[in-house]
């Protein structure tokens, strides 16, 4: 039964820069600091972050199968990667995930995925890290999924998956947009979708400039959603043209057991890289959780 299949993600911190991971082609043997287990049928996924005042602020999707609406939590670590604090920082009536952190012109922004709201919303830190306000001047052409921005010289680029179409489309199409400023106006690339490939299209982390090109972590969804990270080396990126080549998949190593069924985020934060790894649970307890959730919904 499909209801017995439950994806449980585990978020960790690798003591290695993302550029080094891409050069070595894997994460095997790297020291990893795992975030605390949030409890049965809950998980933490999609980690992004930044260093500030000698602290690592890690933002992640916090998800509970009992309500199935993700929120954004922050986890604060010191330089020795000791956990100092953890708390919710952003929730909406709709599901939130993939909380990309952006620093631009002295301001800190959060760009979570919220495609069920019908739009992509940018938040500015009013009091970092737990008070955020919507940026009214930000207007993106569509409700992008897993939107992954990067600034290259004087231009912003956004890599994302489109919200429309089937679930397969959301895992196999890559779109691009560009803007001169973070708040826009944003322009869709005329070649969209610039890539059709379930193995290497949906973004899965921070784009990085390395080796004279931009490398975008993408998700290999051929066998399972978020099964591995495939580095997509972008050799040509202009407002009119796009060319890229997929690399070798990066998978969760055996010593991460039982979380070896998937790897769908590689996020660069200076000298560390944030990851999440998946285990697939088939516990029959999931049936009871779904029945309880449906009963609560009908009682409203």
matplotlib code that plots the C-alpha trace (Angstrom):
import matplotlib.pyplot as plt

x = [0.0, 1.3, 0.2, 2.7, 5.6, 6.9, 9.9, 11.9, 14.7, 17.7, 19.6, 23.3, 26.4, 29.5, 32.8, 33.8, 33.2, 30.8, 33.4, 35.6, 32.7, 32.1, 35.8, 36.0, 32.7, 31.1, 30.6, 32.0, 34.2, 33.4, 32.7, 29.0, 27.1, 23.4, 20.6, 18.5, 15.8, 12.5, 10.5, 8.4, 6.9, 8.6, 11.6, 14.0, 14.9, 16.0, 18.8, 20.2, 22.1, 24.8, 27.5, 26.9, 28.8, 30.7, 27.5, 26.0, 22.3, 20.8, 17.3, 15.3, 11.8, 10.2, 7.5, 5.1, 3.0, 0.2, -0.6, 1.5, 2.2, 5.9, 7.2, 10.7, 12.8, 16.3, 19.1, 22.0, 25.5, 28.9, 32.1, 32.6, 29.1, 27.5, 23.8, 23.0, 19.4, 16.5, 13.0, 10.4, 10.8, 8.3, 5.0, 2.1, -1.3, 0.4, 3.3, 6.8, 10.1, 13.5, 14.3, 17.2, 19.1, 20.3, 22.5, 22.2, 23.2, 23.5, 20.1, 19.3, 16.5, 14.7, 13.2, 11.2, 9.3, 5.5, 4.1, 0.7, 0.2, 0.3, 3.4, 7.1, 7.5, 10.7, 11.0, 13.4, 14.8, 13.3, 15.1, 17.4, 16.8, 13.2, 11.2, 10.6, 8.4, 7.3, 9.0, 6.2, 8.3, 9.4, 7.5, 8.5, 6.7, 5.4, 5.2, 8.6, 9.5, 12.9, 14.0, 17.8, 19.3, 22.9, 24.5, 27.1, 28.9, 26.1, 23.2, 20.9, 19.9, 17.1, 17.0, 13.7, 11.1, 7.8, 4.7, 2.3, 1.9, 2.2, 4.4, 6.8, 7.1, 8.0, 10.8, 12.1, 11.9, 14.4, 13.5, 15.7, 15.0, 17.3, 17.2, 19.5, 18.3, 17.1, 13.7, 13.4, 11.9, 12.6, 12.6, 11.9, 14.6, 13.2, 14.5, 12.4, 12.3, 16.1, 16.4, 14.1, 15.6, 14.3, 17.9, 19.3, 16.8, 15.0, 17.3, 18.7, 20.9, 23.0, 24.5, 28.3, 30.9, 33.8, 36.3, 35.3, 31.6, 28.4, 27.5, 23.9, 23.1, 20.1, 18.0, 18.1, 14.5, 14.7, 14.4, 12.9, 12.2, 15.5, 17.4, 20.8, 22.4, 23.7, 26.0, 24.9, 27.8, 26.5, 28.8, 26.7, 24.4, 23.1, 19.7, 19.3, 21.3, 21.8, 24.0, 24.8, 26.2, 25.2, 27.9, 28.2, 25.5, 26.5, 24.7, 24.3, 27.1, 26.5, 27.7, 24.7, 22.4, 19.5, 19.3, 20.7, 17.6, 18.1, 20.2, 18.4, 20.2, 23.8, 23.9, 27.1, 27.8, 31.5, 33.7, 30.7, 28.0, 24.5, 22.8, 19.7, 19.5, 16.4, 15.2, 12.0, 9.8, 7.0, 5.6, 1.9, 1.6, 1.4, -2.2, -3.3, -1.7, -3.5, -6.9, -6.4, -5.5, -8.5, -10.8, -9.5, -10.1, -13.7, -14.3, -13.5]
y = [0.0, 3.5, 4.9, 2.6, 4.3, 7.3, 9.3, 10.4, 12.9, 13.5, 16.8, 17.1, 19.3, 18.1, 19.6, 20.2, 23.1, 22.2, 23.0, 20.3, 17.8, 18.5, 18.0, 14.7, 13.5, 12.3, 12.6, 9.2, 9.4, 13.0, 14.0, 14.7, 16.3, 15.3, 17.4, 16.0, 13.5, 15.5, 12.3, 9.6, 10.6, 14.0, 15.1, 18.0, 18.6, 21.2, 22.8, 26.2, 28.7, 31.3, 32.2, 35.3, 36.5, 33.2, 31.2, 28.9, 29.6, 26.6, 26.9, 23.8, 22.6, 21.0, 18.6, 16.4, 13.8, 14.5, 17.8, 17.7, 21.5, 22.3, 25.3, 26.8, 26.2, 27.6, 25.7, 27.7, 26.2, 27.4, 26.9, 23.5, 22.6, 22.4, 23.1, 26.2, 26.9, 25.7, 27.2, 27.9, 31.1, 31.1, 29.5, 30.2, 28.6, 26.8, 24.4, 25.9, 24.2, 24.8, 28.0, 29.6, 32.3, 35.3, 38.2, 41.3, 44.9, 44.4, 42.7, 39.1, 37.4, 34.1, 32.6, 29.5, 27.4, 28.0, 27.1, 26.0, 29.7, 30.5, 32.7, 32.9, 35.2, 36.8, 37.6, 40.2, 39.8, 42.4, 40.8, 38.0, 35.1, 34.8, 37.8, 38.1, 40.4, 39.9, 42.1, 43.8, 44.9, 41.3, 40.0, 36.7, 35.5, 32.2, 30.1, 28.5, 25.2, 24.9, 28.3, 28.5, 32.0, 33.0, 36.3, 36.2, 39.5, 42.1, 39.8, 37.5, 34.1, 31.9, 28.2, 26.4, 23.8, 25.0, 24.6, 23.5, 20.1, 16.7, 15.5, 14.1, 17.5, 19.0, 16.5, 16.7, 20.3, 23.1, 26.7, 29.8, 33.5, 36.5, 40.0, 42.9, 43.3, 40.7, 42.3, 42.3, 42.8, 39.1, 37.8, 34.2, 32.6, 32.2, 28.6, 27.4, 24.7, 24.8, 21.1, 18.0, 15.2, 13.5, 12.7, 16.2, 19.1, 19.8, 22.0, 20.5, 23.1, 26.2, 27.0, 27.6, 29.1, 26.7, 25.8, 28.7, 27.6, 27.5, 24.1, 23.6, 20.6, 18.8, 15.9, 12.5, 11.4, 8.4, 5.7, 7.7, 11.4, 12.9, 9.7, 11.4, 14.7, 15.2, 18.2, 20.1, 22.0, 25.0, 26.0, 28.7, 31.1, 34.3, 35.9, 34.1, 30.9, 27.9, 24.8, 22.3, 18.8, 16.4, 14.9, 11.7, 11.2, 11.8, 9.3, 8.8, 6.5, 3.2, 4.4, 6.8, 3.8, 3.7, 7.0, 5.7, 5.8, 9.3, 12.5, 15.7, 18.8, 20.0, 23.5, 25.6, 27.6, 28.6, 25.8, 23.5, 21.9, 21.1, 17.9, 15.8, 12.0, 9.8, 6.5, 5.0, 3.7, 1.2, 1.2, 0.4, 3.2, 5.6, 4.3, 5.4, 8.8, 9.4, 8.3, 10.7, 13.5, 13.0, 12.8, 16.2, 17.7, 16.4, 17.7, 21.3]
z = [0.0, -0.9, 2.5, 4.2, 2.4, 4.4, 3.4, 6.5, 6.0, 8.2, 8.1, 8.8, 8.5, 6.6, 7.7, 4.1, 1.5, -1.3, -3.9, -2.4, -2.4, -6.0, -6.8, -5.0, -6.4, -3.2, 0.6, 1.6, 4.7, 5.6, 9.2, 9.7, 12.5, 12.5, 13.8, 16.6, 15.6, 15.8, 16.7, 15.0, 11.6, 11.7, 9.8, 9.0, 5.4, 2.8, 5.0, 4.0, 6.2, 6.8, 9.3, 11.4, 14.5, 14.7, 14.7, 12.1, 11.5, 9.8, 8.4, 7.5, 6.7, 9.8, 8.7, 10.7, 8.9, 11.4, 9.8, 6.6, 6.5, 6.6, 8.6, 8.8, 11.9, 12.7, 14.4, 15.8, 16.2, 17.4, 15.6, 17.1, 15.7, 19.1, 19.0, 21.0, 20.1, 18.0, 17.3, 14.7, 12.8, 9.9, 9.3, 6.9, 6.3, 3.4, 3.2, 3.4, 2.5, 0.8, 2.8, 0.8, 2.7, 0.8, 1.8, -0.5, 0.1, 3.8, 4.3, 5.0, 3.1, 3.2, 0.0, 0.9, -1.5, -1.1, -4.5, -2.9, -2.1, -5.8, -5.6, -4.7, -1.7, -0.5, 3.3, 4.8, 8.3, 10.7, 13.7, 12.6, 12.8, 13.9, 12.7, 9.0, 6.8, 3.2, 0.7, -1.1, -4.1, -5.0, -7.9, -9.6, -12.8, -11.2, -8.0, -8.5, -6.9, -5.2, -6.4, -6.2, -6.8, -7.4, -8.2, -11.0, -11.5, -11.7, -12.5, -10.5, -11.8, -10.5, -11.2, -10.4, -11.4, -12.7, -10.5, -13.2, -14.9, -13.4, -10.5, -13.1, -14.7, -11.3, -11.1, -14.6, -15.9, -15.2, -15.7, -15.5, -14.9, -14.5, -13.1, -12.5, -8.9, -6.4, -6.2, -10.0, -12.4, -13.2, -16.8, -17.9, -20.0, -23.6, -23.7, -20.7, -20.0, -20.5, -19.5, -19.5, -17.5, -14.4, -13.5, -13.4, -13.6, -10.3, -8.1, -4.9, -3.2, -3.8, -7.2, -6.8, -9.1, -9.3, -12.0, -14.1, -14.4, -12.3, -10.8, -9.8, -7.5, -9.0, -7.8, -9.5, -9.2, -11.7, -9.0, -6.1, -5.3, -4.2, -4.8, -5.3, -6.2, -9.7, -10.2, -13.3, -14.8, -16.6, -19.4, -21.1, -19.2, -20.9, -21.2, -24.5, -24.2, -21.8, -22.0, -19.2, -18.7, -15.9, -13.8, -11.7, -9.0, -5.4, -3.1, 0.6, 1.8, 3.5, 6.9, 7.0, 7.4, 7.7, 5.9, 2.6, 0.4, -0.9, -0.9, -2.2, -0.8, -1.0, 0.4, 0.7, 3.8, 3.7, 5.1, 5.7, 3.5, 4.6, 3.5, 4.0, 3.6, 3.3, 4.7, 3.5, 6.3, 5.8, 9.3, 9.6, 12.2, 9.3, 8.6, 12.1, 11.7, 8.4, 9.9, 12.8, 10.5, 8.3, 11.4, 12.6, 9.2, 9.0, 12.6, 11.7]

ax = plt.figure().add_subplot(projection="3d")
ax.plot(x, y, z, "-o")
ax.set_aspect("equal")
plt.show()
